């Protein structure tokens, strides 16, 4: 009798663990999809921003304005914070 109760308990616990892991994976998938959509939107906005053209970024006078604009994008999106920190650091070293 105890073997049957043990088996049912183990089986039930295994199912709960599997369902919990599946729920976590689905949550990760959803968060990743949302972040990718956010990144695509942000990339489109940056590509159409006239203050962030290659000329504006590399120009001695206008590069400060471009850096300020990039900092605004950084403040609005946590996903690109590290990339912009790297870029802003490399631009500041070039100055």
C-alpha positions as a printed Julia matrix, in Angstrom:
95×3 Matrix{Float64}:
  0.0    0.0     0.0
  2.77   2.44    0.88
  4.48   1.71   -2.47
  1.34   2.8    -4.34
  1.06   6.01   -2.29
  4.76   6.68   -2.83
  4.48   6.11   -6.57
  1.43   8.41   -6.85
  3.18  11.11   -4.82
  6.34  10.93   -6.92
  4.33  10.93  -10.12
  2.28  13.92   -9.02
  5.37  15.82   -7.9
  7.11  15.08  -11.21
  4.12  16.43  -13.16
  4.04  19.6   -11.07
  7.77  20.18  -11.6
  7.47  19.61  -15.33
  4.51  22.0   -15.58
  6.35  24.61  -13.53
  9.39  24.37  -15.81
  7.21  24.61  -18.91
  5.53  27.72  -17.5
  8.94  29.28  -16.82
 10.12  28.49  -20.35
  6.96  30.02  -21.83
  7.51  33.13  -19.73
 11.13  33.41  -20.94
  9.95  32.98  -24.53
  7.37  35.74  -24.11
  9.85  38.15  -22.49
 12.45  37.45  -25.18
  9.91  38.06  -27.95
  8.88  41.35  -26.33
 12.51  42.48  -26.01
 13.24  41.57  -29.63
 10.21  43.58  -30.78
 11.37  46.5   -28.63
 14.86  46.23  -30.12
 13.5   46.17  -33.69
 11.39  49.26  -33.01
 14.33  51.04  -31.44
 16.62  50.13  -34.33
 14.1   51.55  -36.79
 13.8   54.78  -34.78
 17.58  55.16  -34.6
 18.03  54.47  -38.31
 15.55  57.24  -39.23
 16.89  59.78  -36.72
 18.64  62.57  -38.65
 20.78  63.41  -35.63
 22.37  59.95  -35.76
 23.65  59.79  -39.31
 27.26  58.64  -39.78
 28.16  62.23  -40.7
 26.65  63.67  -37.52
 28.34  61.09  -35.31
 31.79  61.48  -36.85
 31.66  65.29  -37.13
 33.63  67.11  -34.43
 30.95  69.71  -33.74
 27.78  67.65  -34.11
 29.02  64.51  -32.36
 28.03  65.98  -28.98
 24.44  66.29  -30.18
 24.55  62.71  -31.47
 25.87  61.48  -28.13
 23.08  63.3   -26.29
 20.53  61.69  -28.6
 22.01  58.25  -28.0
 21.8   58.84  -24.26
 18.07  59.51  -24.68
 17.66  56.15  -26.4
 19.7   54.56  -23.63
 17.39  56.0   -20.98
 14.33  54.56  -22.75
 15.61  51.02  -23.25
 17.42  48.8   -20.81
 18.26  46.2   -23.43
 20.73  48.41  -25.28
 22.36  50.03  -22.28
 25.6   48.04  -22.53
 25.93  48.54  -26.29
 25.47  52.29  -26.01
 27.87  52.5   -23.07
 30.49  50.82  -25.23
 29.8   53.11  -28.18
 29.7   56.28  -26.09
 32.94  55.28  -24.4
 34.66  54.68  -27.74
 33.4   58.02  -29.12
 34.65  59.85  -26.02
 38.06  58.21  -26.38
 38.26  59.38  -29.99
 37.69  63.0   -28.98
